[in-house]
Amino acid sequence: MAKSLQQLRNIGIMAHIDAGKTTVTERVLFFAGRTHKIGEVHDGTAVMDYLVEEQQRGITITSAATTLQWGDCTINLIDTPGHVDFTIEVERSLRVLDGAVAVFCAVGGVEAQSETVWHQADRYGVPRMCLINKMDRMGADFEMVVDELSSRLHANPIVLQLPIGAGEEFVGQIDLIARRAYYYDPEGVATNLRIEDIPSEYADIADKARDELIEKASEFDDELMGKYLHDEEISTDAIHAAVRNGTLSGKLHPVLCASALKHIGVRPLLDAVVRYMPSPLDKPPVQGYVDLKGEEICYRAPDPDEPFAALVFKITSDQHGDLNFLRVYSGTLPAGTRVLNSTQGKKENVTRIWEMHAKQRAAREKAVAGDIVAVVGLKSSITGDTLCDTRHPIVLERLEFPEPVISMSIEPRTNADRQRLADALNMLRREDPSFRYKYDEEIGQTVISGMGELHLEIVYHKLIRDLGLEVRVGRPRVAYKETILRTAEAEGRFIRQTGGRGQYGVVELRVEPFSPSGDDDPICFEDVTKGVVVPKEYIKPVEEGVRDAATCGPLAGYPMQNVKVTLLDGKHHPIDSSELAFRQAGSIAFTQAVEKATPVFLEPIMRLQVTTPEEYLGAVTGDLNSRRADIREMSHRGRFRLLLAEVPLAEMFGYSTQLRSLTQGRASGTMEPHSYAPAPRHVTEHILRHV
């Protein structure tokens, strides 16, 4: 599709599970003419949920990309999962998108995963607009959701539409800027959009809401502010421009309403995406570094004539090899080009370029700045790698991947399948960086780790159904961590004398509890030595030895975290000292110090949200108390009660089944990782008995 960068939008759809993201996307594809039949999630016919597992479960598991046209704008759209187990798909999509539409259920409001994806977007500085969906459901409450956007997300919502009715009486919206009412004909798949005057019973409410809209928008446009204060005539274009300014700055969040299932509000949503979401030209030049050392900063502007730079943000494997998804930030990439993977220092060949529509693909001769495409031919590149012009290297910021919280053993039924299993796990690891696996020599088994029970269940099904492997799996296990409760010091000595040159390294370390903040490393290393007791070139090997030792804690071999390590002193030999000697000395000193520092287990704590009918509240809270839950908040939501709790993951296996049993299937619950906390004594004893 021919396009200018000013008329390009790279956006994602993000939300809590069951807020209606994929249903919104399917309607967008239909009204934009990208599909000619509307896919339904509940029927397993959604275009964007093309995996067998997605169609059977009615949920989105992997992000899917498509390109569509709306007016004179081209929109690259990514539909992301809502389930917390697949949060990596949201993370890597937001990393490369310019804007996002956050979808909220008009009944459920701001839910647990809504907060997670919102904060992910905050981290990447992605401008957002909000769609309050499912206005046709019983109990829909538009004002409640708007209030929660402010109170729970700390957003700054600016209401552009008011719903006409709610529940079964929801028939359309009031456009506050244009001062018009939109009505739809459900019988004609809402293709008949009637634009009428605002109904008289809504006139006063609409006038008040429009004044609030203009007052809020005027903070982002001096000219509009002047006209508003002097009560002058204000044009719709002036309001649109002010709302756009506020949205692009990330300080305003336009709010629309819809019922995607009934096709209501989809076209105004697309109009708003074009009007308020940023083009690549509205974003600052992407920042990177000339090399991996990160000492010299460089920038790439979104210009086809700049040197080529792109980020690999997703990989999928198929029978023809890996399909690498790229966001092109600058320059032009013709098919058949040789590029540099600056992250790994390797050259790669891009043999073909595809424009994706879910699983369908259309060949492209080239990709230019602003494009989101898939390429074939890369051999070594993985998620987070930078591809660039061989003559103008740049390394873009890498993606951060969450740590797994659950693991289980897996083994092939026959020895003949052992290598096939290893190859399959390696492929799944390339596709999904939040999935890990390793061979545990102590138990003689391969252990796979992921973000939750569903995550590992999906992996298991892929292996047996898609890859034809016969495997056995153990029960899911919690991925504990280890830390320390007090300060201790130790000396590590690595001295080896042989016939020739020996090895000599002595270090003294202090370890102490540490509370990381933000993106701090969970193992903090600091050097306070004076003079040359440890030569400068050996400081880094000492740190490497410490970090190696921290991967295996003293209690049960779980990784350590929340430990500050200080290098206090050391000794070296002018001939026998080496990097190896100081790496080993650092590892020995760390291991001995943490053994003295009262090591303890840390267990993952989950943030749980349960929505239950009032009559089952006692049973639900009683069950949660038996699971060591700390109920932090309890509120009303219509005829339901909303509970927010923090609960150890170890107590939550099989919880969804138990919750359905307690409430005759009428309650729902979602979890997401929250933090780690010291495990109580009985849990520690249980862990040690089963090591």
C-alpha positions as CSV (number, residue, x, y, z in Angstrom):
1,M,0.0,0.0,0.0
2,A,1.4,3.4,-1.0
3,K,1.5,5.7,1.9
4,S,3.2,8.7,3.5
5,L,4.5,8.5,7.0
6,Q,2.1,11.2,8.1
7,Q,-0.8,8.9,7.1
8,L,0.5,5.8,8.9
9,R,-0.7,4.5,12.2
10,N,1.0,1.7,14.2
11,I,-1.4,0.8,17.0
12,G,-2.2,-2.2,19.2
13,I,-5.3,-3.3,20.9
14,M,-4.7,-4.2,24.6
15,A,-6.9,-5.1,27.6
16,H,-7.8,-7.5,30.3
17,I,-9.0,-11.0,29.2
18,D,-12.6,-11.0,28.0
19,A,-12.9,-7.2,27.5
20,G,-13.5,-7.8,23.8
21,K,-10.2,-7.0,22.2
22,T,-10.4,-9.6,19.4
23,T,-14.1,-8.9,18.8
24,V,-13.2,-5.2,18.4
25,T,-10.4,-6.2,16.0
26,E,-12.7,-8.4,13.9
27,R,-15.2,-5.6,13.5
28,V,-12.4,-3.2,12.5
29,L,-11.3,-5.6,9.8
30,F,-14.8,-5.9,8.5
31,F,-15.7,-2.2,8.4
32,A,-12.3,-1.4,6.8
33,G,-13.0,-3.9,4.1
34,R,-10.1,-6.2,5.1
35,T,-12.5,-9.1,5.6
36,H,-15.9,-9.8,4.0
37,K,-17.2,-12.0,6.8
38,I,-17.1,-11.2,10.5
39,G,-15.2,-13.7,12.5
40,E,-16.5,-14.5,16.0
41,V,-14.4,-15.5,19.0
42,H,-17.2,-17.7,20.5
43,D,-17.5,-19.6,17.2
44,G,-13.8,-20.1,16.8
45,T,-13.8,-18.2,13.5
46,A,-11.9,-15.1,14.5
47,V,-9.4,-14.2,11.8
48,M,-6.8,-12.9,14.3
49,D,-7.1,-15.9,16.6
50,Y,-5.9,-18.4,14.0
51,L,-4.1,-21.0,16.2
52,V,-6.1,-24.1,17.0
53,E,-5.6,-23.6,20.7
54,E,-7.0,-20.0,20.4
55,Q,-10.0,-21.2,18.5
56,Q,-10.8,-24.0,21.0
57,R,-10.3,-21.9,24.1
58,G,-11.8,-18.6,22.7
59,I,-8.8,-16.6,24.0
60,T,-5.9,-14.8,22.3
61,I,-2.5,-16.5,23.0
62,T,-0.2,-14.9,20.5
63,S,-0.2,-11.3,19.1
64,A,-1.3,-11.1,15.5
65,A,-0.6,-8.3,13.1
66,T,-2.5,-7.0,10.1
67,T,-2.6,-4.0,7.8
68,L,-5.8,-2.1,6.8
69,Q,-6.9,1.1,5.1
70,W,-9.2,3.6,6.6
71,G,-9.8,6.7,4.6
72,D,-6.4,7.9,3.3
73,C,-4.6,6.3,6.3
74,T,-2.9,3.0,6.5
75,I,-3.2,1.3,9.9
76,N,-0.8,-1.5,11.1
77,L,-2.8,-3.2,13.8
78,I,-1.6,-5.7,16.4
79,D,-4.2,-7.6,18.5
80,T,-2.6,-8.7,21.8
81,P,-3.6,-11.3,24.4
82,G,-5.3,-10.4,27.6
83,H,-4.3,-13.4,29.7
84,V,-1.4,-12.6,32.1
85,D,0.4,-15.8,31.2
86,F,1.1,-14.3,27.7
87,T,2.0,-10.8,28.9
88,I,5.3,-11.0,26.9
89,E,3.2,-10.7,23.8
90,V,1.8,-7.4,25.0
91,E,5.3,-6.3,26.2
92,R,7.0,-6.8,22.9
93,S,4.1,-5.3,20.9
94,L,4.1,-2.1,22.9
95,R,7.9,-1.8,22.4
96,V,7.4,-1.3,18.7
97,L,4.0,0.5,18.5
98,D,3.4,4.2,18.3
99,G,-0.1,4.1,20.0
100,A,-2.6,1.8,21.6
101,V,-6.3,1.4,22.1
102,A,-7.0,0.1,25.6
103,V,-10.3,-1.8,25.7
104,F,-12.4,-2.0,29.0
105,C,-15.5,-3.9,29.8
106,A,-18.4,-1.6,30.7
107,V,-19.4,-4.1,33.4
108,G,-15.9,-5.3,34.7
109,G,-14.3,-1.9,34.5
110,V,-10.5,-1.6,35.2
111,E,-9.5,-5.2,35.9
112,A,-6.2,-6.7,37.1
113,Q,-4.6,-7.2,33.7
114,S,-5.9,-3.8,32.6
115,E,-3.6,-2.3,35.1
116,T,-0.6,-4.4,34.0
117,V,-0.9,-3.5,30.3
118,W,-1.5,0.1,31.1
119,H,1.7,0.3,33.1
120,Q,3.6,-1.5,30.4
121,A,2.4,1.2,28.0
122,D,3.5,3.8,30.5
123,R,7.0,2.3,30.5
124,Y,7.3,2.6,26.8
125,G,5.7,6.0,26.6
126,V,2.9,4.8,24.3
127,P,0.0,7.3,23.8
128,R,-3.4,5.6,24.5
129,M,-7.1,6.1,23.9
130,C,-9.8,4.1,25.7
131,L,-12.7,2.2,24.4
132,I,-15.4,1.2,26.9
133,N,-16.8,-1.9,25.2
134,K,-19.8,-4.2,26.0
135,M,-22.1,-1.3,26.7
136,D,-24.9,-3.7,25.6
137,R,-24.4,-5.9,28.6
138,M,-26.6,-5.9,31.7
139,G,-24.9,-3.8,34.4
140,A,-22.9,-1.7,32.0
141,D,-21.8,1.5,33.7
142,F,-20.0,4.0,31.6
143,E,-19.4,6.6,34.4
144,M,-18.0,4.0,36.8
145,V,-15.4,2.9,34.3
146,V,-14.4,6.5,33.5
147,D,-13.9,7.1,37.3
148,E,-11.8,3.9,37.6
149,L,-9.6,5.1,34.8
150,S,-8.6,8.0,37.0
151,S,-8.6,6.3,40.4
152,R,-6.9,3.0,39.5
153,L,-4.8,3.8,36.5
154,H,-4.1,7.5,37.3
155,A,-5.1,8.3,33.7
156,N,-6.5,11.6,32.5
157,P,-9.6,10.5,30.7
158,I,-11.3,13.0,28.3
159,V,-14.8,11.8,27.4
160,L,-15.4,12.3,23.6
161,Q,-18.7,10.3,23.5
162,L,-21.6,9.6,25.8
163,P,-23.6,6.4,25.4
164,I,-27.2,6.6,24.5
165,G,-28.7,4.0,26.8
166,A,-27.0,1.1,28.5
167,G,-27.5,-2.7,28.5
168,E,-30.3,-3.8,26.1
169,E,-31.2,-0.2,25.6
170,F,-27.8,0.9,24.3
171,V,-28.5,2.1,20.8
172,G,-25.7,4.6,19.9
173,Q,-23.4,7.4,21.0
174,I,-23.4,11.2,21.4
175,D,-20.4,12.8,19.7
176,L,-19.6,15.7,22.1
177,I,-17.3,17.5,19.7
178,A,-19.6,17.4,16.7
179,R,-22.7,17.7,18.8
180,R,-24.4,14.9,16.9
181,A,-26.0,11.5,17.9
182,Y,-25.0,8.3,16.1
183,Y,-27.6,5.5,15.8
184,Y,-27.1,2.1,14.2
185,D,-29.3,-0.5,12.5
186,P,-28.4,-3.9,14.1
187,E,-30.4,-5.7,11.5
188,G,-27.9,-4.5,8.8
189,V,-24.8,-5.4,10.8
190,A,-24.9,-1.8,11.9
191,T,-23.9,-0.7,8.4
192,N,-26.6,1.9,8.4
193,L,-25.3,4.7,10.6
194,R,-27.8,7.5,11.2
195,I,-26.5,10.8,12.3
196,E,-29.2,12.9,14.0
197,D,-29.5,15.7,16.5
198,I,-28.8,15.0,20.2
199,P,-32.0,13.7,21.9
200,S,-33.7,16.3,24.0
201,E,-33.4,14.2,27.2
202,Y,-29.6,14.2,26.8
203,A,-29.2,17.9,25.8
204,D,-28.2,19.2,29.2
205,I,-25.9,16.3,30.0
206,A,-24.2,16.6,26.7
207,D,-23.7,20.4,27.1
208,K,-22.1,20.0,30.5
209,A,-19.9,17.1,29.3
210,R,-18.8,19.2,26.2
211,D,-17.8,22.1,28.4
212,E,-15.7,19.7,30.6
213,L,-14.1,18.3,27.4
214,I,-13.2,21.8,26.1
215,E,-11.9,22.9,29.5
216,K,-9.6,19.8,29.7
217,A,-8.5,20.0,26.0
218,S,-7.7,23.7,26.3
219,E,-4.8,23.0,28.7
220,F,-3.0,21.7,25.6
221,D,-3.7,24.5,23.2
222,D,-3.1,28.2,24.1
223,E,-5.4,29.5,21.3
224,L,-8.2,27.2,22.4
225,M,-7.7,28.3,26.1
226,G,-8.1,32.0,25.1
227,K,-11.3,31.4,23.2
228,Y,-12.7,29.2,26.0
229,L,-11.9,31.9,28.7
230,H,-13.4,34.7,26.5
231,D,-16.5,32.6,25.6
232,E,-15.8,32.8,21.9
233,E,-16.9,30.5,19.2
234,I,-14.8,27.3,19.1
235,S,-14.5,25.2,15.9
236,T,-14.5,21.4,16.0
237,D,-11.1,21.4,14.2
238,A,-9.6,23.4,17.1
239,I,-10.9,20.9,19.7
240,H,-9.6,18.0,17.6
241,A,-6.2,19.6,17.4
242,A,-6.0,20.2,21.2
243,V,-7.2,16.7,22.0
244,R,-4.5,15.3,19.6
245,N,-1.8,17.4,21.3
246,G,-2.8,16.1,24.7
247,T,-3.0,12.5,23.5
248,L,0.4,12.6,21.8
249,S,2.0,14.0,24.9
250,G,0.6,11.0,26.9
251,K,-1.2,13.4,29.2
252,L,-4.8,12.9,27.8
253,H,-6.6,9.7,27.2
254,P,-9.7,10.1,24.9
255,V,-12.6,7.9,25.9
256,L,-15.1,6.3,23.5
257,C,-17.9,3.8,24.0
258,A,-19.1,0.8,21.9
259,S,-20.6,-2.6,21.7
260,A,-18.3,-4.4,19.3
261,L,-20.4,-7.5,19.4
262,K,-23.4,-5.5,18.0
263,H,-21.1,-3.5,15.6
264,I,-21.9,-0.3,17.4
265,G,-19.1,2.4,17.6
266,V,-16.5,0.7,15.4
267,R,-16.3,3.4,12.6
268,P,-16.1,6.3,15.1
269,L,-13.3,4.3,16.8
270,L,-11.4,4.1,13.5
271,D,-12.0,7.8,12.8
272,A,-10.6,8.6,16.3
273,V,-7.5,6.4,15.7
274,V,-6.7,8.3,12.5
275,R,-7.4,11.6,14.2
276,Y,-5.7,11.2,17.6
277,M,-3.1,8.4,17.4
278,P,0.5,9.4,16.4
279,S,2.1,8.7,13.1
280,P,5.8,7.7,13.1
281,L,6.6,11.4,12.4
282,D,5.0,12.4,15.7
283,K,7.5,10.2,17.6
284,P,11.0,11.4,18.4
285,P,13.9,9.7,16.6
286,V,14.7,6.3,18.0
287,Q,17.7,6.2,20.3
288,G,20.4,3.6,20.2
289,Y,24.1,3.1,20.7
290,V,26.9,2.7,18.2
291,D,28.0,-0.5,19.8
292,L,27.1,-2.9,22.6
293,K,29.3,-1.0,25.1
294,G,26.6,1.7,25.1
295,E,29.1,4.6,25.4
296,E,28.2,6.6,22.2
297,I,24.5,7.5,21.7
298,C,23.1,7.8,18.1
299,Y,19.7,8.4,16.7
300,R,17.6,7.4,13.7
301,A,14.8,9.5,12.4
302,P,11.7,7.9,10.8
303,D,12.9,8.7,7.2
304,P,13.2,6.2,4.3
305,D,16.5,8.0,3.3
306,E,18.2,7.5,6.7
307,P,20.4,4.4,7.3
308,F,18.3,1.3,7.8
309,A,17.5,0.3,11.4
310,A,14.9,-2.2,12.7
311,L,14.1,-4.2,15.8
312,V,13.2,-7.9,15.8
313,F,10.2,-8.1,18.2
314,K,8.7,-11.5,17.5
315,I,9.6,-14.8,15.9
316,T,7.3,-17.6,14.7
317,S,8.4,-20.9,13.3
318,D,6.7,-22.8,10.5
319,Q,7.6,-25.5,8.0
320,H,9.5,-23.0,5.8
321,G,11.7,-21.7,8.7
322,D,11.5,-18.8,11.1
323,L,9.4,-15.8,10.3
324,N,10.9,-12.7,12.0
325,F,8.6,-9.7,12.7
326,L,10.4,-6.3,12.4
327,R,9.5,-2.8,13.2
328,V,11.5,-0.6,10.7
329,Y,12.5,2.6,12.4
330,S,14.5,4.2,9.7
331,G,15.8,3.7,6.1
332,T,14.6,1.2,3.4
333,L,15.0,-2.5,3.4
334,P,14.7,-4.1,-0.1
335,A,14.1,-7.9,-0.3
336,G,17.4,-9.8,-0.9
337,T,19.4,-7.4,1.2
338,R,22.3,-8.3,3.5
339,V,22.0,-6.6,6.9
340,L,24.0,-6.5,10.1
341,N,22.7,-7.9,13.4
342,S,24.5,-5.4,15.5
343,T,23.4,-7.1,18.8
344,Q,25.3,-10.3,17.9
345,G,27.8,-8.8,15.4
346,K,26.7,-11.1,12.6
347,K,25.6,-10.4,9.1
348,E,22.2,-11.8,8.0
349,N,20.3,-12.2,4.7
350,V,16.8,-10.9,4.3
351,T,15.5,-13.1,1.4
352,R,11.8,-12.2,1.4
353,I,9.5,-9.6,3.0
354,W,5.9,-10.2,3.9
355,E,3.0,-8.0,4.9
356,M,1.0,-10.0,7.4
357,H,-2.7,-10.4,7.8
358,A,-2.9,-12.8,10.8
359,K,-1.5,-16.0,9.3
360,Q,-1.9,-14.9,5.7
361,R,0.9,-13.1,4.0
362,A,1.5,-10.9,0.9
363,A,4.9,-10.4,-0.7
364,R,6.5,-6.9,-0.5
365,E,9.4,-5.7,-2.6
366,K,10.7,-3.5,0.3
367,A,10.0,-2.2,3.8
368,V,10.5,1.4,4.7
369,A,10.6,3.5,7.9
370,G,7.4,3.0,9.9
371,D,6.6,-0.4,8.5
372,I,5.8,-3.5,10.6
373,V,6.6,-6.5,8.4
374,A,7.8,-10.1,8.6
375,V,10.9,-11.3,6.9
376,V,12.4,-14.7,6.0
377,G,16.1,-15.7,5.8
378,L,17.5,-14.7,9.2
379,K,19.5,-17.5,10.8
380,S,20.8,-16.2,14.1
381,S,18.5,-13.3,15.0
382,I,16.3,-13.6,18.1
383,T,13.7,-11.4,19.8
384,G,15.1,-8.1,20.8
385,D,18.0,-8.0,18.3
386,T,18.7,-5.0,16.1
387,L,19.1,-5.2,12.3
388,C,20.8,-2.3,10.6
389,D,22.8,-1.0,7.7
390,T,26.2,-2.8,7.6
391,R,28.0,0.6,7.2
392,H,26.0,2.4,9.9
393,P,25.7,0.2,13.0
394,I,23.3,1.0,15.7
395,V,22.1,-1.1,18.7
396,L,18.5,-0.3,19.8
397,E,17.3,-0.8,23.4
398,R,16.5,-4.5,24.0
399,L,13.3,-5.9,25.4
400,E,13.0,-6.9,29.0
401,F,11.5,-10.4,29.6
402,P,9.7,-11.4,32.8
403,E,11.0,-14.1,35.0
404,P,9.0,-17.4,35.1
405,V,7.0,-18.2,38.2
406,I,6.2,-21.9,37.6
407,S,7.9,-24.9,36.3
408,M,7.4,-28.6,35.7
409,S,9.5,-31.6,34.5
410,I,9.1,-33.0,31.0
411,E,10.6,-36.0,29.3
412,P,10.1,-37.9,26.1
413,R,8.4,-41.3,26.2
414,T,11.2,-42.9,24.2
415,N,14.9,-42.1,24.0
416,A,14.6,-41.8,20.3
417,D,12.6,-38.6,20.8
418,R,15.1,-37.0,23.2
419,Q,16.8,-34.9,20.5
420,R,13.5,-34.0,18.9
421,L,12.3,-32.7,22.2
422,A,15.5,-30.6,22.7
423,D,15.0,-29.1,19.2
424,A,11.3,-28.4,19.9
425,L,12.0,-26.7,23.2
426,N,14.7,-24.6,21.6
427,M,12.2,-23.5,18.9
428,L,9.6,-22.6,21.5
429,R,12.2,-20.6,23.4
430,R,13.0,-18.6,20.3
431,E,9.3,-17.9,19.7
432,D,8.6,-17.1,23.4
433,P,11.3,-15.5,25.5
434,S,9.2,-15.8,28.7
435,F,9.5,-19.6,28.3
436,R,12.6,-21.3,29.7
437,Y,14.0,-24.8,29.9
438,K,17.1,-26.4,31.3
439,Y,18.4,-29.9,32.1
440,D,18.5,-30.5,35.9
441,E,21.4,-32.9,36.5
442,E,20.3,-33.5,40.1
443,I,16.9,-35.0,39.1
444,G,18.1,-36.1,35.6
445,Q,15.1,-34.4,33.9
446,T,14.4,-31.4,31.7
447,V,12.5,-28.7,33.5
448,I,10.4,-26.2,31.6
449,S,9.3,-22.9,33.2
450,G,6.7,-20.3,32.3
451,M,4.4,-17.6,33.5
452,G,1.5,-19.8,34.7
453,E,-0.3,-23.1,34.5
454,L,-2.1,-22.1,31.3
455,H,1.3,-21.1,29.7
456,L,2.8,-24.5,30.4
457,E,-0.4,-26.3,29.3
458,I,-0.2,-24.5,25.9
459,V,3.4,-25.5,25.5
460,Y,2.6,-29.1,26.3
461,H,-0.3,-29.1,23.7
462,K,2.0,-27.6,21.1
463,L,4.5,-30.4,21.6
464,I,2.1,-33.3,21.4
465,R,-0.4,-31.9,18.8
466,D,1.6,-29.5,16.5
467,L,5.0,-31.2,16.7
468,G,3.9,-34.8,17.1
469,L,6.0,-35.6,20.2
470,E,5.0,-38.1,22.9
471,V,6.0,-36.6,26.2
472,R,5.4,-37.0,29.9
473,V,5.1,-34.1,32.3
474,G,5.3,-33.8,36.0
475,R,3.1,-31.7,38.3
476,P,3.6,-27.9,38.1
477,R,6.1,-26.6,40.7
478,V,6.5,-23.1,42.0
479,A,9.7,-21.2,40.9
480,Y,11.0,-20.1,44.3
481,K,13.9,-17.7,44.8
482,E,16.4,-17.4,47.7
483,T,17.7,-14.4,49.6
484,I,19.3,-13.4,52.9
485,L,18.0,-11.8,56.1
486,R,21.2,-10.3,57.6
487,T,24.7,-9.0,56.7
488,A,27.7,-11.3,56.6
489,E,31.3,-11.3,55.3
490,A,33.6,-14.0,53.9
491,E,36.9,-14.4,52.3
492,G,37.3,-16.4,49.1
493,R,40.7,-17.9,48.2
494,F,41.6,-19.6,45.0
495,I,45.2,-20.5,45.1
496,R,46.6,-23.3,42.9
497,Q,50.3,-24.0,42.6
498,T,51.5,-26.3,39.8
499,G,54.9,-26.9,38.2
500,G,54.6,-23.7,36.0
501,R,52.5,-20.6,36.4
502,G,49.8,-21.0,39.1
503,Q,46.5,-19.3,40.0
504,Y,46.2,-16.7,42.7
505,G,43.1,-14.7,43.7
506,V,41.9,-13.6,47.1
507,V,38.8,-11.5,47.7
508,E,36.8,-10.4,50.8
509,L,33.1,-9.7,50.3
510,R,30.2,-8.4,52.3
511,V,26.6,-9.5,51.5
512,E,23.5,-7.7,52.9
513,P,19.8,-7.6,52.2
514,F,18.8,-5.2,49.4
515,S,15.5,-3.9,48.1
516,P,15.8,-3.1,44.4
517,S,13.6,-0.4,42.9
518,G,12.3,-0.1,39.4
519,D,14.7,-1.7,36.9
520,D,17.5,-2.3,39.5
521,D,19.4,-5.6,39.2
522,P,18.3,-8.0,41.9
523,I,22.0,-8.7,42.6
524,C,23.7,-5.4,43.3
525,F,27.6,-5.4,43.1
526,E,29.8,-2.5,44.5
527,D,33.5,-2.2,44.7
528,V,34.9,-0.1,47.6
529,T,38.5,-1.4,47.6
530,K,41.3,1.2,47.8
531,G,44.6,1.1,46.1
532,V,45.4,-1.9,43.9
533,V,44.6,-4.7,46.3
534,V,42.5,-6.1,43.5
535,P,43.8,-4.7,40.1
536,K,41.1,-2.9,38.0
537,E,41.1,-5.6,35.3
538,Y,40.1,-8.3,37.9
539,I,37.0,-6.4,39.4
540,K,34.7,-7.5,36.5
541,P,35.8,-11.2,36.9
542,V,35.0,-11.0,40.6
543,E,31.5,-9.7,39.8
544,E,31.0,-12.4,37.2
545,G,32.0,-15.0,39.8
546,V,29.4,-13.5,42.2
547,R,26.7,-13.5,39.6
548,D,27.4,-17.1,38.6
549,A,27.2,-18.2,42.3
550,A,24.0,-16.3,42.7
551,T,22.2,-18.4,40.1
552,C,22.2,-21.3,42.6
553,G,21.3,-20.5,46.2
554,P,22.5,-22.5,49.2
555,L,19.2,-23.9,50.4
556,A,17.8,-25.7,47.3
557,G,19.7,-24.3,44.3
558,Y,17.0,-21.6,43.4
559,P,18.3,-18.3,42.0
560,M,19.2,-15.6,44.6
561,Q,17.9,-12.1,44.5
562,N,17.7,-8.9,46.6
563,V,21.3,-9.2,47.7
564,K,23.9,-6.4,47.7
565,V,27.5,-7.6,47.4
566,T,30.4,-5.3,48.3
567,L,34.0,-6.0,47.4
568,L,35.9,-5.0,50.5
569,D,39.5,-6.2,50.0
570,G,41.6,-8.7,48.2
571,K,45.1,-9.8,47.4
572,H,46.8,-10.5,44.1
573,H,50.1,-11.9,42.8
574,P,52.0,-10.1,40.0
575,I,52.5,-13.3,38.1
576,D,50.0,-16.0,39.1
577,S,46.8,-13.8,39.3
578,S,44.3,-14.2,36.5
579,E,40.7,-13.5,35.6
580,L,39.9,-17.1,36.2
581,A,41.4,-17.0,39.7
582,F,39.4,-13.9,40.8
583,R,36.2,-15.2,39.2
584,Q,36.6,-18.4,41.3
585,A,37.5,-16.4,44.4
586,G,34.5,-14.2,44.0
587,S,32.2,-17.2,43.6
588,I,33.7,-18.9,46.7
589,A,33.5,-15.8,48.9
590,F,29.8,-15.2,47.9
591,T,28.8,-18.7,48.6
592,Q,30.4,-18.7,52.0
593,A,29.0,-15.3,52.9
594,V,25.4,-16.1,52.0
595,E,25.6,-19.3,54.1
596,K,26.3,-17.1,57.1
597,A,23.7,-14.5,56.3
598,T,20.5,-16.6,57.2
599,P,19.4,-17.6,53.7
600,V,15.6,-18.0,53.3
601,F,13.2,-18.9,50.5
602,L,11.2,-16.3,48.6
603,E,7.8,-17.4,47.3
604,P,6.0,-15.7,44.4
605,I,3.0,-13.7,45.5
606,M,0.2,-13.3,43.0
607,R,-2.3,-10.4,42.7
608,L,-5.7,-12.0,42.5
609,Q,-8.9,-10.4,41.4
610,V,-12.2,-12.2,42.0
611,T,-15.7,-11.1,40.9
612,T,-18.4,-13.1,42.7
613,P,-22.2,-12.7,43.3
614,E,-22.9,-11.4,46.8
615,E,-24.4,-14.7,48.0
616,Y,-21.2,-16.6,47.6
617,L,-18.9,-14.0,49.2
618,G,-18.5,-15.9,52.5
619,A,-17.6,-19.1,50.7
620,V,-15.1,-17.4,48.5
621,T,-13.4,-15.4,51.3
622,G,-13.3,-18.5,53.5
623,D,-11.5,-20.4,50.8
624,L,-9.1,-17.6,50.1
625,N,-8.2,-17.4,53.8
626,S,-7.4,-21.1,53.8
627,R,-4.9,-20.3,51.0
628,R,-3.0,-17.8,53.0
629,A,-4.5,-14.9,51.0
630,D,-4.3,-11.3,52.2
631,I,-7.5,-9.7,51.1
632,R,-6.6,-6.0,50.4
633,E,-9.8,-4.6,49.0
634,M,-13.5,-5.5,48.8
635,S,-15.9,-3.4,46.8
636,H,-19.3,-3.5,45.1
637,R,-19.8,-3.7,41.4
638,G,-23.5,-3.8,40.7
639,R,-24.9,-7.0,42.0
640,F,-21.4,-8.5,42.4
641,R,-18.5,-8.1,44.9
642,L,-15.0,-7.4,43.7
643,L,-12.1,-8.8,45.8
644,L,-8.5,-7.9,45.4
645,A,-6.1,-10.1,47.3
646,E,-2.4,-11.1,47.4
647,V,-1.9,-14.8,47.7
648,P,1.0,-17.2,47.4
649,L,1.2,-19.0,44.0
650,A,1.8,-22.3,45.7
651,E,-1.7,-22.2,47.2
652,M,-3.4,-21.4,43.9
653,F,-3.0,-24.6,41.8
654,G,-6.5,-25.6,40.6
655,Y,-8.1,-22.5,42.0
656,S,-10.3,-21.7,39.0
657,T,-11.9,-25.1,39.2
658,Q,-12.5,-24.7,43.0
659,L,-13.9,-21.2,42.4
660,R,-16.4,-22.4,39.9
661,S,-17.4,-25.2,42.3
662,L,-18.0,-22.8,45.2
663,T,-20.1,-20.4,43.1
664,Q,-22.0,-22.7,40.7
665,G,-19.8,-21.3,37.9
666,R,-20.9,-17.7,38.5
667,A,-17.6,-16.2,39.8
668,S,-14.5,-15.4,37.9
669,G,-10.9,-14.8,39.0
670,T,-7.7,-13.7,37.4
671,M,-4.1,-13.6,38.7
672,E,-0.9,-11.9,37.8
673,P,2.6,-11.9,39.4
674,H,2.9,-9.3,42.1
675,S,6.1,-9.7,44.2
676,Y,8.2,-12.2,46.1
677,A,7.9,-12.6,49.9
678,P,9.8,-14.7,52.5
679,A,8.2,-18.2,52.8
680,P,6.9,-19.1,56.3
681,R,8.6,-22.0,58.2
682,H,6.1,-24.7,57.2
683,V,6.5,-23.9,53.5
684,T,10.3,-23.9,53.9
685,E,10.2,-27.3,55.6
686,H,8.0,-28.6,52.8
687,I,10.3,-27.3,50.1
688,L,13.4,-28.8,51.8
689,R,11.6,-32.2,52.1
690,H,11.0,-32.3,48.4
691,V,14.3,-31.1,47.1
